[in-house]
Amino acid sequence: MPPKDIAIIGAGLAGLACAKTLAAYDVRLRLFDKGRGPGGRMATRRVEAGGHVLNFDHGAQYLTAHGPAFAAVLDAARAQEWPSAGRHVGVPRMSSVPRALAEGMDIDLMRHVTAITGAPGAWQVHHLDARLVRPGHPFPTQTPEVDGPFEAVVLALPAPQAQALLAGPAPHLAGVLEAVRFEPCWSLMLAFPERLALPDTIRDAGPIGWAARDSSKPGRDASLELWVVQAGPAWSRAKLELTAEAAAAALLAEFAQATGQVLPTPYFSAAHRWRHALVETPLGAPCLWDAQLGLGAAGDWCIGARAEAAVDSAAALVAAIRST
């Protein structure tokens, strides 16, 4: 019998797509995510600076649909084409796409899952307040909250994070994920006091993999001059352990050199490090599922480096769960 009580860890595209489909089968669901909102790498940073409210799409820059399932997701979210035909962005921000998918779902946000314990059919999920967890530091001394039992647990996380959680209850599944590799990305958010004499998008300019006038996207405030600059994988890997402040300064200098211009001083500048930005070596299977244990995983990293792969992986995992 397929499980009817499932925990989903991760509310990015894969986790949301899993939940959306499973809910149609009257499955009891509990979603956990460490972010302030759903969406994972389809993220938007909101800040106030210079007397303005600024929104930066500092994760995925645009989305493409090759199949009908993801095309339906983009259509339902009212995504619009930008900067060219076939590429889509959320309106009024990229995070609008996952938020549309998450509508009506009950998601436990700001919860950092630290362990899965128990046994098949009776799994327990341990989680902490994500605001107290600092990357690279030991977990705080707070006592984790424990929820369960769950008949099954779905991990909709980057493969290294899923691997860490599977190491205890399912080391054989954790071992399978060893082969998955990601490329990192430093992403720089900039607000300038005046318009730059540049095209709306710049690709593959030295260390810069992508730069875009974020305020030129549909539904944005075109009176602002907002840019997102993303370093290529080689630069990001070489600078991976810089502080955010040092990375911002270094990437701004690279942006200026790539444009050949003396840039005005931005009134807002901040960098974000995506350790697991793009899939470099995928799993080579559409999903991971152990029916006897009731443990599985899904994500773009199963298939390839595009957002649509997360939705396709979720569909494959739901099919595997339903056939249990």
LINFEN-V754276 format. One record per residue. N is the residue number from 0. RES is the residue in one letter. PSI is psi in radians with two decimals (999 if undefined). Layout:
n = {N | N}
res = {RES | RES}
psi = {PSI | PSI}
This chain:
n = {0 | 1 | 2 | 3 | 4 | 5 | 6 | 7 | 8 | 9 | 10 | 11 | 12 | 13 | 14 | 15 | 16 | 17 | 18 | 19 | 20 | 21 | 22 | 23 | 24 | 25 | 26 | 27 | 28 | 29 | 30 | 31 | 32 | 33 | 34 | 35 | 36 | 37 | 38 | 39 | 40 | 41 | 42 | 43 | 44 | 45 | 46 | 47 | 48 | 49 | 50 | 51 | 52 | 53 | 54 | 55 | 56 | 57 | 58 | 59 | 60 | 61 | 62 | 63 | 64 | 65 | 66 | 67 | 68 | 69 | 70 | 71 | 72 | 73 | 74 | 75 | 76 | 77 | 78 | 79 | 80 | 81 | 82 | 83 | 84 | 85 | 86 | 87 | 88 | 89 | 90 | 91 | 92 | 93 | 94 | 95 | 96 | 97 | 98 | 99 | 100 | 101 | 102 | 103 | 104 | 105 | 106 | 107 | 108 | 109 | 110 | 111 | 112 | 113 | 114 | 115 | 116 | 117 | 118 | 119 | 120 | 121 | 122 | 123 | 124 | 125 | 126 | 127 | 128 | 129 | 130 | 131 | 132 | 133 | 134 | 135 | 136 | 137 | 138 | 139 | 140 | 141 | 142 | 143 | 144 | 145 | 146 | 147 | 148 | 149 | 150 | 151 | 152 | 153 | 154 | 155 | 156 | 157 | 158 | 159 | 160 | 161 | 162 | 163 | 164 | 165 | 166 | 167 | 168 | 169 | 170 | 171 | 172 | 173 | 174 | 175 | 176 | 177 | 178 | 179 | 180 | 181 | 182 | 183 | 184 | 185 | 186 | 187 | 188 | 189 | 190 | 191 | 192 | 193 | 194 | 195 | 196 | 197 | 198 | 199 | 200 | 201 | 202 | 203 | 204 | 205 | 206 | 207 | 208 | 209 | 210 | 211 | 212 | 213 | 214 | 215 | 216 | 217 | 218 | 219 | 220 | 221 | 222 | 223 | 224 | 225 | 226 | 227 | 228 | 229 | 230 | 231 | 232 | 233 | 234 | 235 | 236 | 237 | 238 | 239 | 240 | 241 | 242 | 243 | 244 | 245 | 246 | 247 | 248 | 249 | 250 | 251 | 252 | 253 | 254 | 255 | 256 | 257 | 258 | 259 | 260 | 261 | 262 | 263 | 264 | 265 | 266 | 267 | 268 | 269 | 270 | 271 | 272 | 273 | 274 | 275 | 276 | 277 | 278 | 279 | 280 | 281 | 282 | 283 | 284 | 285 | 286 | 287 | 288 | 289 | 290 | 291 | 292 | 293 | 294 | 295 | 296 | 297 | 298 | 299 | 300 | 301 | 302 | 303 | 304 | 305 | 306 | 307 | 308 | 309 | 310 | 311 | 312 | 313 | 314 | 315 | 316 | 317 | 318 | 319 | 320 | 321 | 322 | 323}
res = {M | P | P | K | D | I | A | I | I | G | A | G | L | A | G | L | A | C | A | K | T | L | A | A | Y | D | V | R | L | R | L | F | D | K | G | R | G | P | G | G | R | M | A | T | R | R | V | E | A | G | G | H | V | L | N | F | D | H | G | A | Q | Y | L | T | A | H | G | P | A | F | A | A | V | L | D | A | A | R | A | Q | E | W | P | S | A | G | R | H | V | G | V | P | R | M | S | S | V | P | R | A | L | A | E | G | M | D | I | D | L | M | R | H | V | T | A | I | T | G | A | P | G | A | W | Q | V | H | H | L | D | A | R | L | V | R | P | G | H | P | F | P | T | Q | T | P | E | V | D | G | P | F | E | A | V | V | L | A | L | P | A | P | Q | A | Q | A | L | L | A | G | P | A | P | H | L | A | G | V | L | E | A | V | R | F | E | P | C | W | S | L | M | L | A | F | P | E | R | L | A | L | P | D | T | I | R | D | A | G | P | I | G | W | A | A | R | D | S | S | K | P | G | R | D | A | S | L | E | L | W | V | V | Q | A | G | P | A | W | S | R | A | K | L | E | L | T | A | E | A | A | A | A | A | L | L | A | E | F | A | Q | A | T | G | Q | V | L | P | T | P | Y | F | S | A | A | H | R | W | R | H | A | L | V | E | T | P | L | G | A | P | C | L | W | D | A | Q | L | G | L | G | A | A | G | D | W | C | I | G | A | R | A | E | A | A | V | D | S | A | A | A | L | V | A | A | I | R | S | T}
psi = {2.35 | 2.54 | 2.55 | -0.04 | 1.82 | 2.37 | 2.36 | 2.13 | 1.94 | 2.12 | 0.71 | -2.85 | -0.75 | -0.81 | -0.73 | -0.71 | -0.70 | -0.86 | -0.75 | -0.74 | -0.76 | -0.60 | -0.50 | -0.31 | 0.29 | 0.66 | 2.39 | 2.19 | 2.57 | 2.07 | 2.41 | 2.40 | 2.48 | -0.12 | 2.99 | -0.29 | 2.91 | 2.80 | -0.42 | -2.16 | -0.14 | 1.21 | 2.69 | 2.25 | 2.19 | 2.20 | 2.86 | 2.21 | 2.52 | 0.45 | 0.22 | 2.71 | 2.11 | 2.39 | 2.19 | 2.21 | 1.53 | 0.05 | -2.10 | 2.35 | -0.56 | 2.93 | 2.51 | 2.53 | 2.16 | -0.35 | 2.92 | -0.53 | -0.85 | -0.57 | -0.65 | -0.65 | -0.83 | -0.66 | -0.75 | -0.57 | 0.00 | 0.68 | 2.63 | 2.73 | 2.40 | 2.47 | 0.02 | 2.93 | 2.39 | -0.29 | 2.41 | 2.64 | 2.68 | 2.63 | 2.23 | 0.10 | 2.84 | -0.61 | -0.17 | -0.49 | -0.96 | -0.54 | -0.61 | -0.69 | -0.56 | -0.04 | 2.26 | -0.11 | 2.56 | 1.87 | 2.26 | 1.72 | 2.83 | 0.62 | 2.05 | 1.91 | 2.22 | -0.37 | 2.68 | 2.13 | 3.09 | -2.48 | 2.87 | 2.29 | -0.18 | 0.97 | 2.57 | 2.46 | 2.15 | 2.31 | 2.63 | 2.88 | 2.00 | -0.39 | -0.32 | 0.01 | 2.18 | 2.20 | 2.37 | -0.01 | 2.71 | 2.70 | 2.51 | 2.90 | 0.03 | 2.59 | 2.20 | 2.59 | 2.58 | 2.21 | 2.59 | -3.01 | 2.66 | 2.49 | -0.52 | 2.74 | 2.28 | 2.25 | 1.87 | 1.13 | 2.84 | 2.53 | -0.74 | -0.61 | -0.69 | -0.68 | -0.74 | -0.67 | -0.48 | -0.26 | -0.62 | -1.04 | -0.39 | 1.24 | -0.50 | -0.60 | -0.69 | -0.69 | -0.60 | -0.56 | -0.11 | -0.56 | -0.30 | 2.33 | 2.52 | 2.63 | 2.37 | 2.96 | 2.20 | 2.27 | 2.22 | 2.25 | 2.24 | 2.42 | 2.13 | 2.66 | -0.20 | 2.79 | 2.39 | 2.46 | 1.21 | 2.71 | 2.86 | -0.47 | 2.54 | 2.29 | 2.48 | 1.00 | 1.53 | -2.27 | -0.22 | 2.05 | -0.60 | 2.38 | 2.44 | 2.50 | 1.69 | -0.56 | -0.05 | -0.12 | 2.67 | 2.43 | -0.03 | 2.96 | 1.76 | -0.18 | -0.25 | 2.75 | 1.51 | 2.36 | 2.53 | 2.16 | 2.15 | 2.21 | 2.66 | 2.93 | -0.71 | -0.82 | -0.79 | -0.70 | -0.70 | -0.54 | 0.29 | -0.66 | 0.21 | 2.73 | 2.80 | -0.64 | -0.77 | -0.69 | -0.68 | -0.79 | -0.76 | -0.70 | -0.57 | -0.71 | -0.70 | -0.66 | -0.79 | -0.74 | -0.69 | -0.58 | -0.32 | 0.41 | 2.73 | 1.89 | 2.53 | 2.74 | 2.14 | 2.55 | -0.08 | 2.36 | 2.25 | 2.53 | 2.58 | 2.34 | 2.11 | 1.79 | -0.55 | 1.20 | -0.93 | 2.43 | 2.15 | -0.83 | 1.87 | 2.95 | -0.62 | 0.20 | 2.62 | -0.40 | 3.14 | 2.24 | 2.21 | 1.83 | -0.58 | -0.67 | -0.50 | 0.64 | 2.39 | 2.99 | 2.61 | 2.72 | 2.94 | -0.50 | -0.25 | -0.58 | -0.88 | 3.11 | 1.17 | 2.64 | -0.63 | -0.53 | -0.51 | -0.73 | -0.71 | -0.70 | -0.71 | -0.72 | -0.70 | -0.69 | -0.73 | -0.72 | -0.70 | -0.72 | -0.76 | -0.45 | 0.00 | 999}
